């Protein structure tokens, strides 16, 4: 089993605490088989609240179960129970910061697409922005209370061993 750490980096403009908007967030990962090094051609979605049965373990479950199209080996991945993604704060602005860890068996995640709805908070005003869509790679808005533009841009991610 390998524990992987997903770190994220973004340029935050007048906002902080960027994180998925709900527990039902769908994470989109690029996956690679560690047996044959075959990369799945498409992004796969993983949800922290949905678990599937693993056929190789008695009563075992995982958040993601995948059979490699090339070597046919079954692999799985599981989020740490009770551990939530760490919000990306303005203190880390422009630098990589730990976001989440996941246990992998027989696979590695090699990419992350931030599509989906995120949320963040205005640094000056505390205004909640509950509908941050990073599908286009950036998000911009205006904080009425602080009378200043807000935004998230240059989103990047990287995987490493935890």
C-alpha positions in Angstrom: 0.0 0.0 0.0 1.2 3.5 -0.9 0.1 6.7 0.8 -0.1 9.5 -1.7 -0.3 13.2 -0.8 -2.0 15.6 -3.2 -0.6 19.2 -2.8 -2.2 22.2 -4.5 -1.0 25.6 -5.3 -2.9 28.7 -6.6 -2.8 32.4 -6.8 -5.5 33.7 -4.4 -6.6 37.3 -4.8 -8.2 38.7 -1.6 -9.6 35.2 -0.6 -8.5 32.4 1.6 -9.6 28.9 2.7 -10.2 27.4 -0.7 -11.7 24.0 -0.4 -14.4 21.7 -2.0 -17.9 23.2 -1.4 -19.4 20.0 0.0 -18.6 16.5 1.3 -20.2 15.2 -1.9 -17.4 16.7 -4.1 -16.3 14.6 -7.0 -12.5 14.5 -7.3 -11.2 13.9 -10.8 -7.9 12.0 -10.9 -5.6 10.6 -13.6 -4.8 7.0 -12.6 -1.9 4.7 -13.5 -1.5 1.0 -12.8 1.6 0.3 -10.8 1.9 -3.3 -12.3 2.1 -2.5 -16.0 2.4 1.4 -15.8 -0.6 1.8 -18.1 -2.4 5.1 -17.7 -6.1 5.2 -17.9 -7.0 7.4 -20.9 -9.6 9.5 -19.1 -10.0 11.1 -15.7 -11.8 9.0 -13.1 -14.1 10.4 -10.5 -13.8 9.5 -6.8 -16.2 10.6 -4.0 -15.2 10.5 -0.3 -18.7 9.3 0.7 -19.2 6.4 -1.7 -17.5 3.1 -1.1 -17.4 0.1 -3.3 -16.6 -3.6 -2.6 -13.1 -4.8 -3.3 -13.3 -8.3 -4.8 -9.9 -9.5 -3.5 -10.6 -8.8 0.2 -13.3 -10.3 2.3 -15.7 -7.4 3.2 -13.1 -4.8 2.1 -14.3 -1.6 0.7 -12.6 1.4 -1.0 -13.6 4.7 -2.4 -12.2 3.8 -5.8 -11.9 0.3 -7.3 -10.4 -0.1 -10.8 -9.4 -3.0 -13.1 -6.6 -2.1 -15.4 -7.6 -2.4 -19.1 -4.2 -3.8 -20.0 -3.1 -6.3 -17.3 -6.6 -6.8 -15.8 -5.3 -6.4 -12.2 -7.8 -4.9 -9.7 -6.6 -1.9 -7.7 -8.2 0.3 -5.1 -7.8 3.6 -3.3 -9.2 4.8 0.0 -9.4 8.2 1.7 -8.3 8.4 5.3 -11.4 8.0 7.4 -12.3 11.2 9.2 -9.7 13.2 7.5 -11.0 16.1 5.5 -9.2 18.0 2.7 -7.1 20.9 4.2 -8.3 24.3 3.0 -5.7 26.2 0.9 -5.1 29.4 2.8 -3.8 32.9 1.8 -0.7 32.1 3.9 0.3 29.5 1.3 -0.5 31.8 -1.7 1.5 30.7 -4.7 3.2 27.8 -2.9 2.3 24.1 -2.7 0.5 23.1 0.4 -0.9 19.6 1.5 -4.5 19.1 0.4 -5.4 15.4 1.0 -3.9 12.0 1.4 -5.1 8.7 0.0 -4.1 5.1 0.4 -3.5 3.3 -2.9 -3.1 -0.4 -3.7 -1.9 -1.3 -7.1 -2.4 2.1 -8.6 -1.1 5.6 -8.4 -2.8 8.9 -9.1 -0.7 11.0 -11.4 -3.0 14.0 -12.1 -5.8 16.1 -10.6 -8.5 18.2 -12.3 -10.1 20.8 -10.0 -13.4 20.8 -11.9 -16.4 21.0 -9.6 -17.7 23.6 -7.1 -15.3 24.9 -4.5 -15.8 27.6 -1.8 -13.6 30.3 -0.3 -13.8 33.3 2.1 -12.9 36.9 1.5 -9.8 37.8 3.4 -10.9 41.3 4.5 -14.7 40.8 4.8 -15.2 37.2 5.7 -17.7 37.0 2.9 -18.4 33.3 1.9 -18.1 32.6 -1.8 -19.9 29.2 -2.0 -19.8 28.7 -5.8 -16.2 28.9 -7.0 -16.0 27.0 -10.3 -12.4 26.1 -11.3 -13.5 24.2 -14.4 -11.9 26.8 -16.6 -8.8 27.0 -14.5 -9.6 30.3 -12.8 -12.4 32.1 -11.0 -13.1 35.8 -10.5 -15.7 37.8 -8.6 -16.2 40.9 -6.6 -16.4 41.2 -2.8 -19.1 43.9 -2.2 -18.3 44.2 1.6 -14.6 44.8 1.0 -15.1 46.7 -2.3 -12.4 44.7 -4.0 -12.0 42.0 -6.7 -11.4 38.4 -5.6 -10.2 35.5 -7.6 -8.4 32.2 -7.9 -5.9 31.6 -10.7 -2.9 29.5 -11.8 -4.2 26.4 -10.0 -1.6 23.5 -10.0 -1.4 20.2 -8.3 1.2 17.5 -7.7 1.3 14.1 -6.2 4.0 12.7 -3.9 4.5 9.9 -1.4 3.1 10.8 2.0 
